[in-house]
Amino acid sequence: MEWARATVTPTGPAEAVSEEPWATVWRLPVADGTVFVKECHGRWHFEAGLTAAVAARNPGVTVEVLAADPARARLVLADAGVPLVELGNPPELWCEVLPRYAELQRTETAHADEHVTAGVPDLRLVGLPAEYEWFLSLTLPLGSDDVARLRAFAPEYARLSAELAAAGTPATVQHDDLHHRNVFRGRHGLRVLDWGDTSIAHPFFSAVVTFRFLEEHNVLDPLDPWFTRVRDAYLEPWGHGRVEEFTLAQRVGIFAHAVAWARCRAALTPAQQDDFDEGYPVILRRALARIDA
């Protein structure tokens, strides 16, 4: 915390607001409001450097980084306001933030290799079939019939991954946790936070999580017109003729999301895995539902 105090001038003691296996976050009062100090742990060490890099190249999209120490995986972050969950997760705000997020992704395609070298997980399409096979080698919190369905899907998943790769869209940063608790609205507009689940992957995978919470939190029917509006807003910076690729990316991406969760789970202690498995089966069941889709 002394490192943070050298960056800002606190007006009171720090308060821990989040302590998780992947990061600890403190709230620190300052003269004109509040800042947040974040220390990333373990396999999530890369988040500090990634957050600083994307914020520097994409001002106005991410939370403002006041200071960063990538070697020690520490950040001092400005107050970004309130999360969209506190506003009801309005779909129209996703139509506002997603085009700017897409522009960020387009900028970061040139830096994909740098990010992988810096420790950001590599889930590019060429390696996804092997990642899926690794995923199948695990003991998953599923029944044997469901595991058998996942195994039988492996050849088709490899084919779908190759088909998506043939579209030619370059890999880039893929937030993989882009939902109503990680986008904030404050005095400077909408900001994306918490890049600890990011991978280098097909960019359109990001909508897997966004769409999940529009469906679950907002109770939107999958055929609700808002999904089309949000999709089209996101795709606008990518150019015309991307709807078919986007649809395929949602199917491939939901399994990549399950693999990413498996990688996180593997980095936890057995006790932490028990807590993790309260939510992981939801991800797995959503993936299973797309086998025949």
Protein Blocks (a to p, Z undefined) as FASTA:
>chain_A
ZZmmmmpccfbdcddfbdcfkbccdddddfklcadddddehjllmmmmmmmmmmmmmghk
accdfbdcfknopacdddebjafklnopaaklmmmmmmmmmmmmmmmmmmmmmmmmnopa
cfbfklmmmmmmmmmmpccdbdfklmmmmmmmmmmmmmmmmmmmmnopacdddeklacfk
lcccdfkopadehjllgccddfklmmmmmmmmmmmmnopafklmklmmmmmmmmmmnogh
ilmmmmmmmmmmmmmmmmmmmmmmmmpcfklmmmmmmmmmmmmmmmmmmmmZZ
